[in-house]
């Protein structure tokens, strides 16, 4: 992966917001992202697939649900870049609103099945 490819992928709002939530939560289910971002499941899944194919995130299946986390095998420069972006954007209103909205989700994975 080149720096141009990483930053091109992160230039899309859905992918950037998803990655920031994944970074915040360590692992995030597609259902949590669709709820938080107020986007359709196919749209969110398509964006996650692009990041998975680029090696930015990894996925694991639990029943019918896919859970995503940042790839622990990212090159150091990519991990450091994502960490720096997260640190700088963490307090911005949009990302704060995303975190707050996610906390209102009553049927998050780990207990009740999400949809």
C-alpha positions as CSV (number, residue, x, y, z in Angstrom):
1,X,0.0,0.0,0.0
2,X,1.3,3.4,-0.9
3,X,0.6,6.6,1.0
4,X,-1.4,7.9,-1.9
5,X,-3.6,4.9,-1.8
6,X,-4.2,5.2,2.0
7,X,-5.0,8.8,1.9
8,X,-7.2,8.4,-1.2
9,X,-9.2,5.8,0.7
10,X,-9.5,8.1,3.7
11,X,-10.7,11.0,1.6
12,X,-14.2,9.6,1.6
13,X,-16.3,10.6,4.5
14,X,-18.0,7.2,5.0
15,X,-14.6,5.4,5.1
16,X,-12.9,8.0,7.3
17,X,-15.8,8.1,9.8
18,X,-15.9,4.3,9.8
19,X,-12.2,4.0,10.4
20,X,-12.3,6.5,13.3
21,X,-15.1,4.5,14.9
22,X,-13.3,1.2,14.4
23,X,-10.2,2.8,15.9
24,X,-12.2,4.2,18.9
25,X,-14.0,0.9,19.6
26,X,-11.1,-1.5,18.7
27,X,-13.6,-3.6,16.8
28,X,-16.9,-2.6,15.2
29,X,-19.8,-4.6,13.7
30,X,-21.2,-3.4,10.4
31,X,-24.6,-2.9,12.1
32,X,-23.0,-0.4,14.5
33,X,-21.6,1.5,11.6
34,X,-24.9,1.6,9.7
35,X,-26.7,2.8,12.8
36,X,-24.1,5.4,13.6
37,X,-23.5,6.8,10.1
38,X,-27.2,6.5,9.2
39,X,-26.2,4.7,5.9
40,X,-27.4,1.6,4.3
41,X,-25.7,-1.7,5.0
42,X,-24.7,-2.3,1.4
43,X,-23.0,1.1,1.2
44,X,-21.1,0.7,4.5
45,X,-20.1,-2.9,3.5
46,X,-18.9,-1.7,0.1
47,X,-16.7,0.9,1.8
48,X,-15.4,-1.6,4.4
49,X,-14.6,-4.0,1.6
50,X,-12.4,-1.4,-0.1
51,X,-10.5,-0.8,3.1
52,X,-10.2,-4.6,3.7
53,X,-8.9,-5.2,0.2
54,X,-6.3,-2.4,0.7
55,X,-5.2,-4.1,4.0
56,X,-6.3,-1.3,6.3
57,X,-8.8,-3.3,8.2
58,X,-9.4,-7.0,8.8
59,X,-12.8,-8.8,9.2
60,X,-14.1,-11.6,11.2
61,X,-17.5,-13.2,10.9
62,X,-19.7,-14.0,13.9
63,X,-22.8,-15.7,12.7
64,X,-24.3,-13.4,10.0
65,X,-22.4,-10.3,11.3
66,X,-19.0,-9.0,10.1
67,X,-16.8,-7.3,12.6
68,X,-13.9,-5.0,11.6
69,X,-10.7,-3.9,13.2
70,X,-7.6,-2.1,12.1
71,X,-5.2,-4.5,10.6
72,X,-2.4,-5.1,13.1
73,X,0.0,-5.9,10.3
74,X,-0.2,-2.4,8.7
75,X,3.2,-0.9,7.8
76,X,4.4,1.3,10.7
77,X,4.0,4.5,8.6
78,X,0.3,3.6,7.9
79,X,-0.4,2.8,11.6
80,X,1.2,6.0,12.7
81,X,-0.7,8.0,10.1
82,X,-4.0,6.6,11.2
83,X,-3.2,7.2,14.9
84,X,-2.2,10.8,14.1
85,X,-5.4,11.4,12.1
86,X,-7.4,9.9,14.9
87,X,-5.7,12.0,17.5
88,X,-6.3,15.2,15.5
89,X,-9.9,14.5,14.5
90,X,-11.1,12.9,17.7
91,X,-12.5,16.1,19.2
92,X,-14.1,17.5,16.0
93,X,-17.9,17.8,16.1
94,X,-18.7,15.2,13.4
95,X,-16.6,12.5,15.1
96,X,-17.8,13.4,18.6
97,X,-21.4,13.2,17.3
98,X,-20.6,9.8,15.8
99,X,-19.3,8.5,19.1
100,X,-22.3,9.9,20.9
101,X,-24.8,8.3,18.5
102,X,-23.1,4.9,18.7
103,X,-23.6,5.0,22.5
104,X,-27.3,5.4,22.0
105,X,-27.5,2.1,20.1
106,X,-29.5,-0.2,22.4
107,X,-28.9,-3.6,20.6
108,X,-25.1,-3.6,20.1
109,X,-23.3,-6.9,19.6
110,X,-22.2,-8.7,22.7
111,X,-25.6,-9.1,24.1
112,X,-28.7,-8.7,21.9
113,X,-28.4,-9.4,18.1
114,X,-27.9,-6.3,16.1
115,X,-29.6,-5.6,12.8
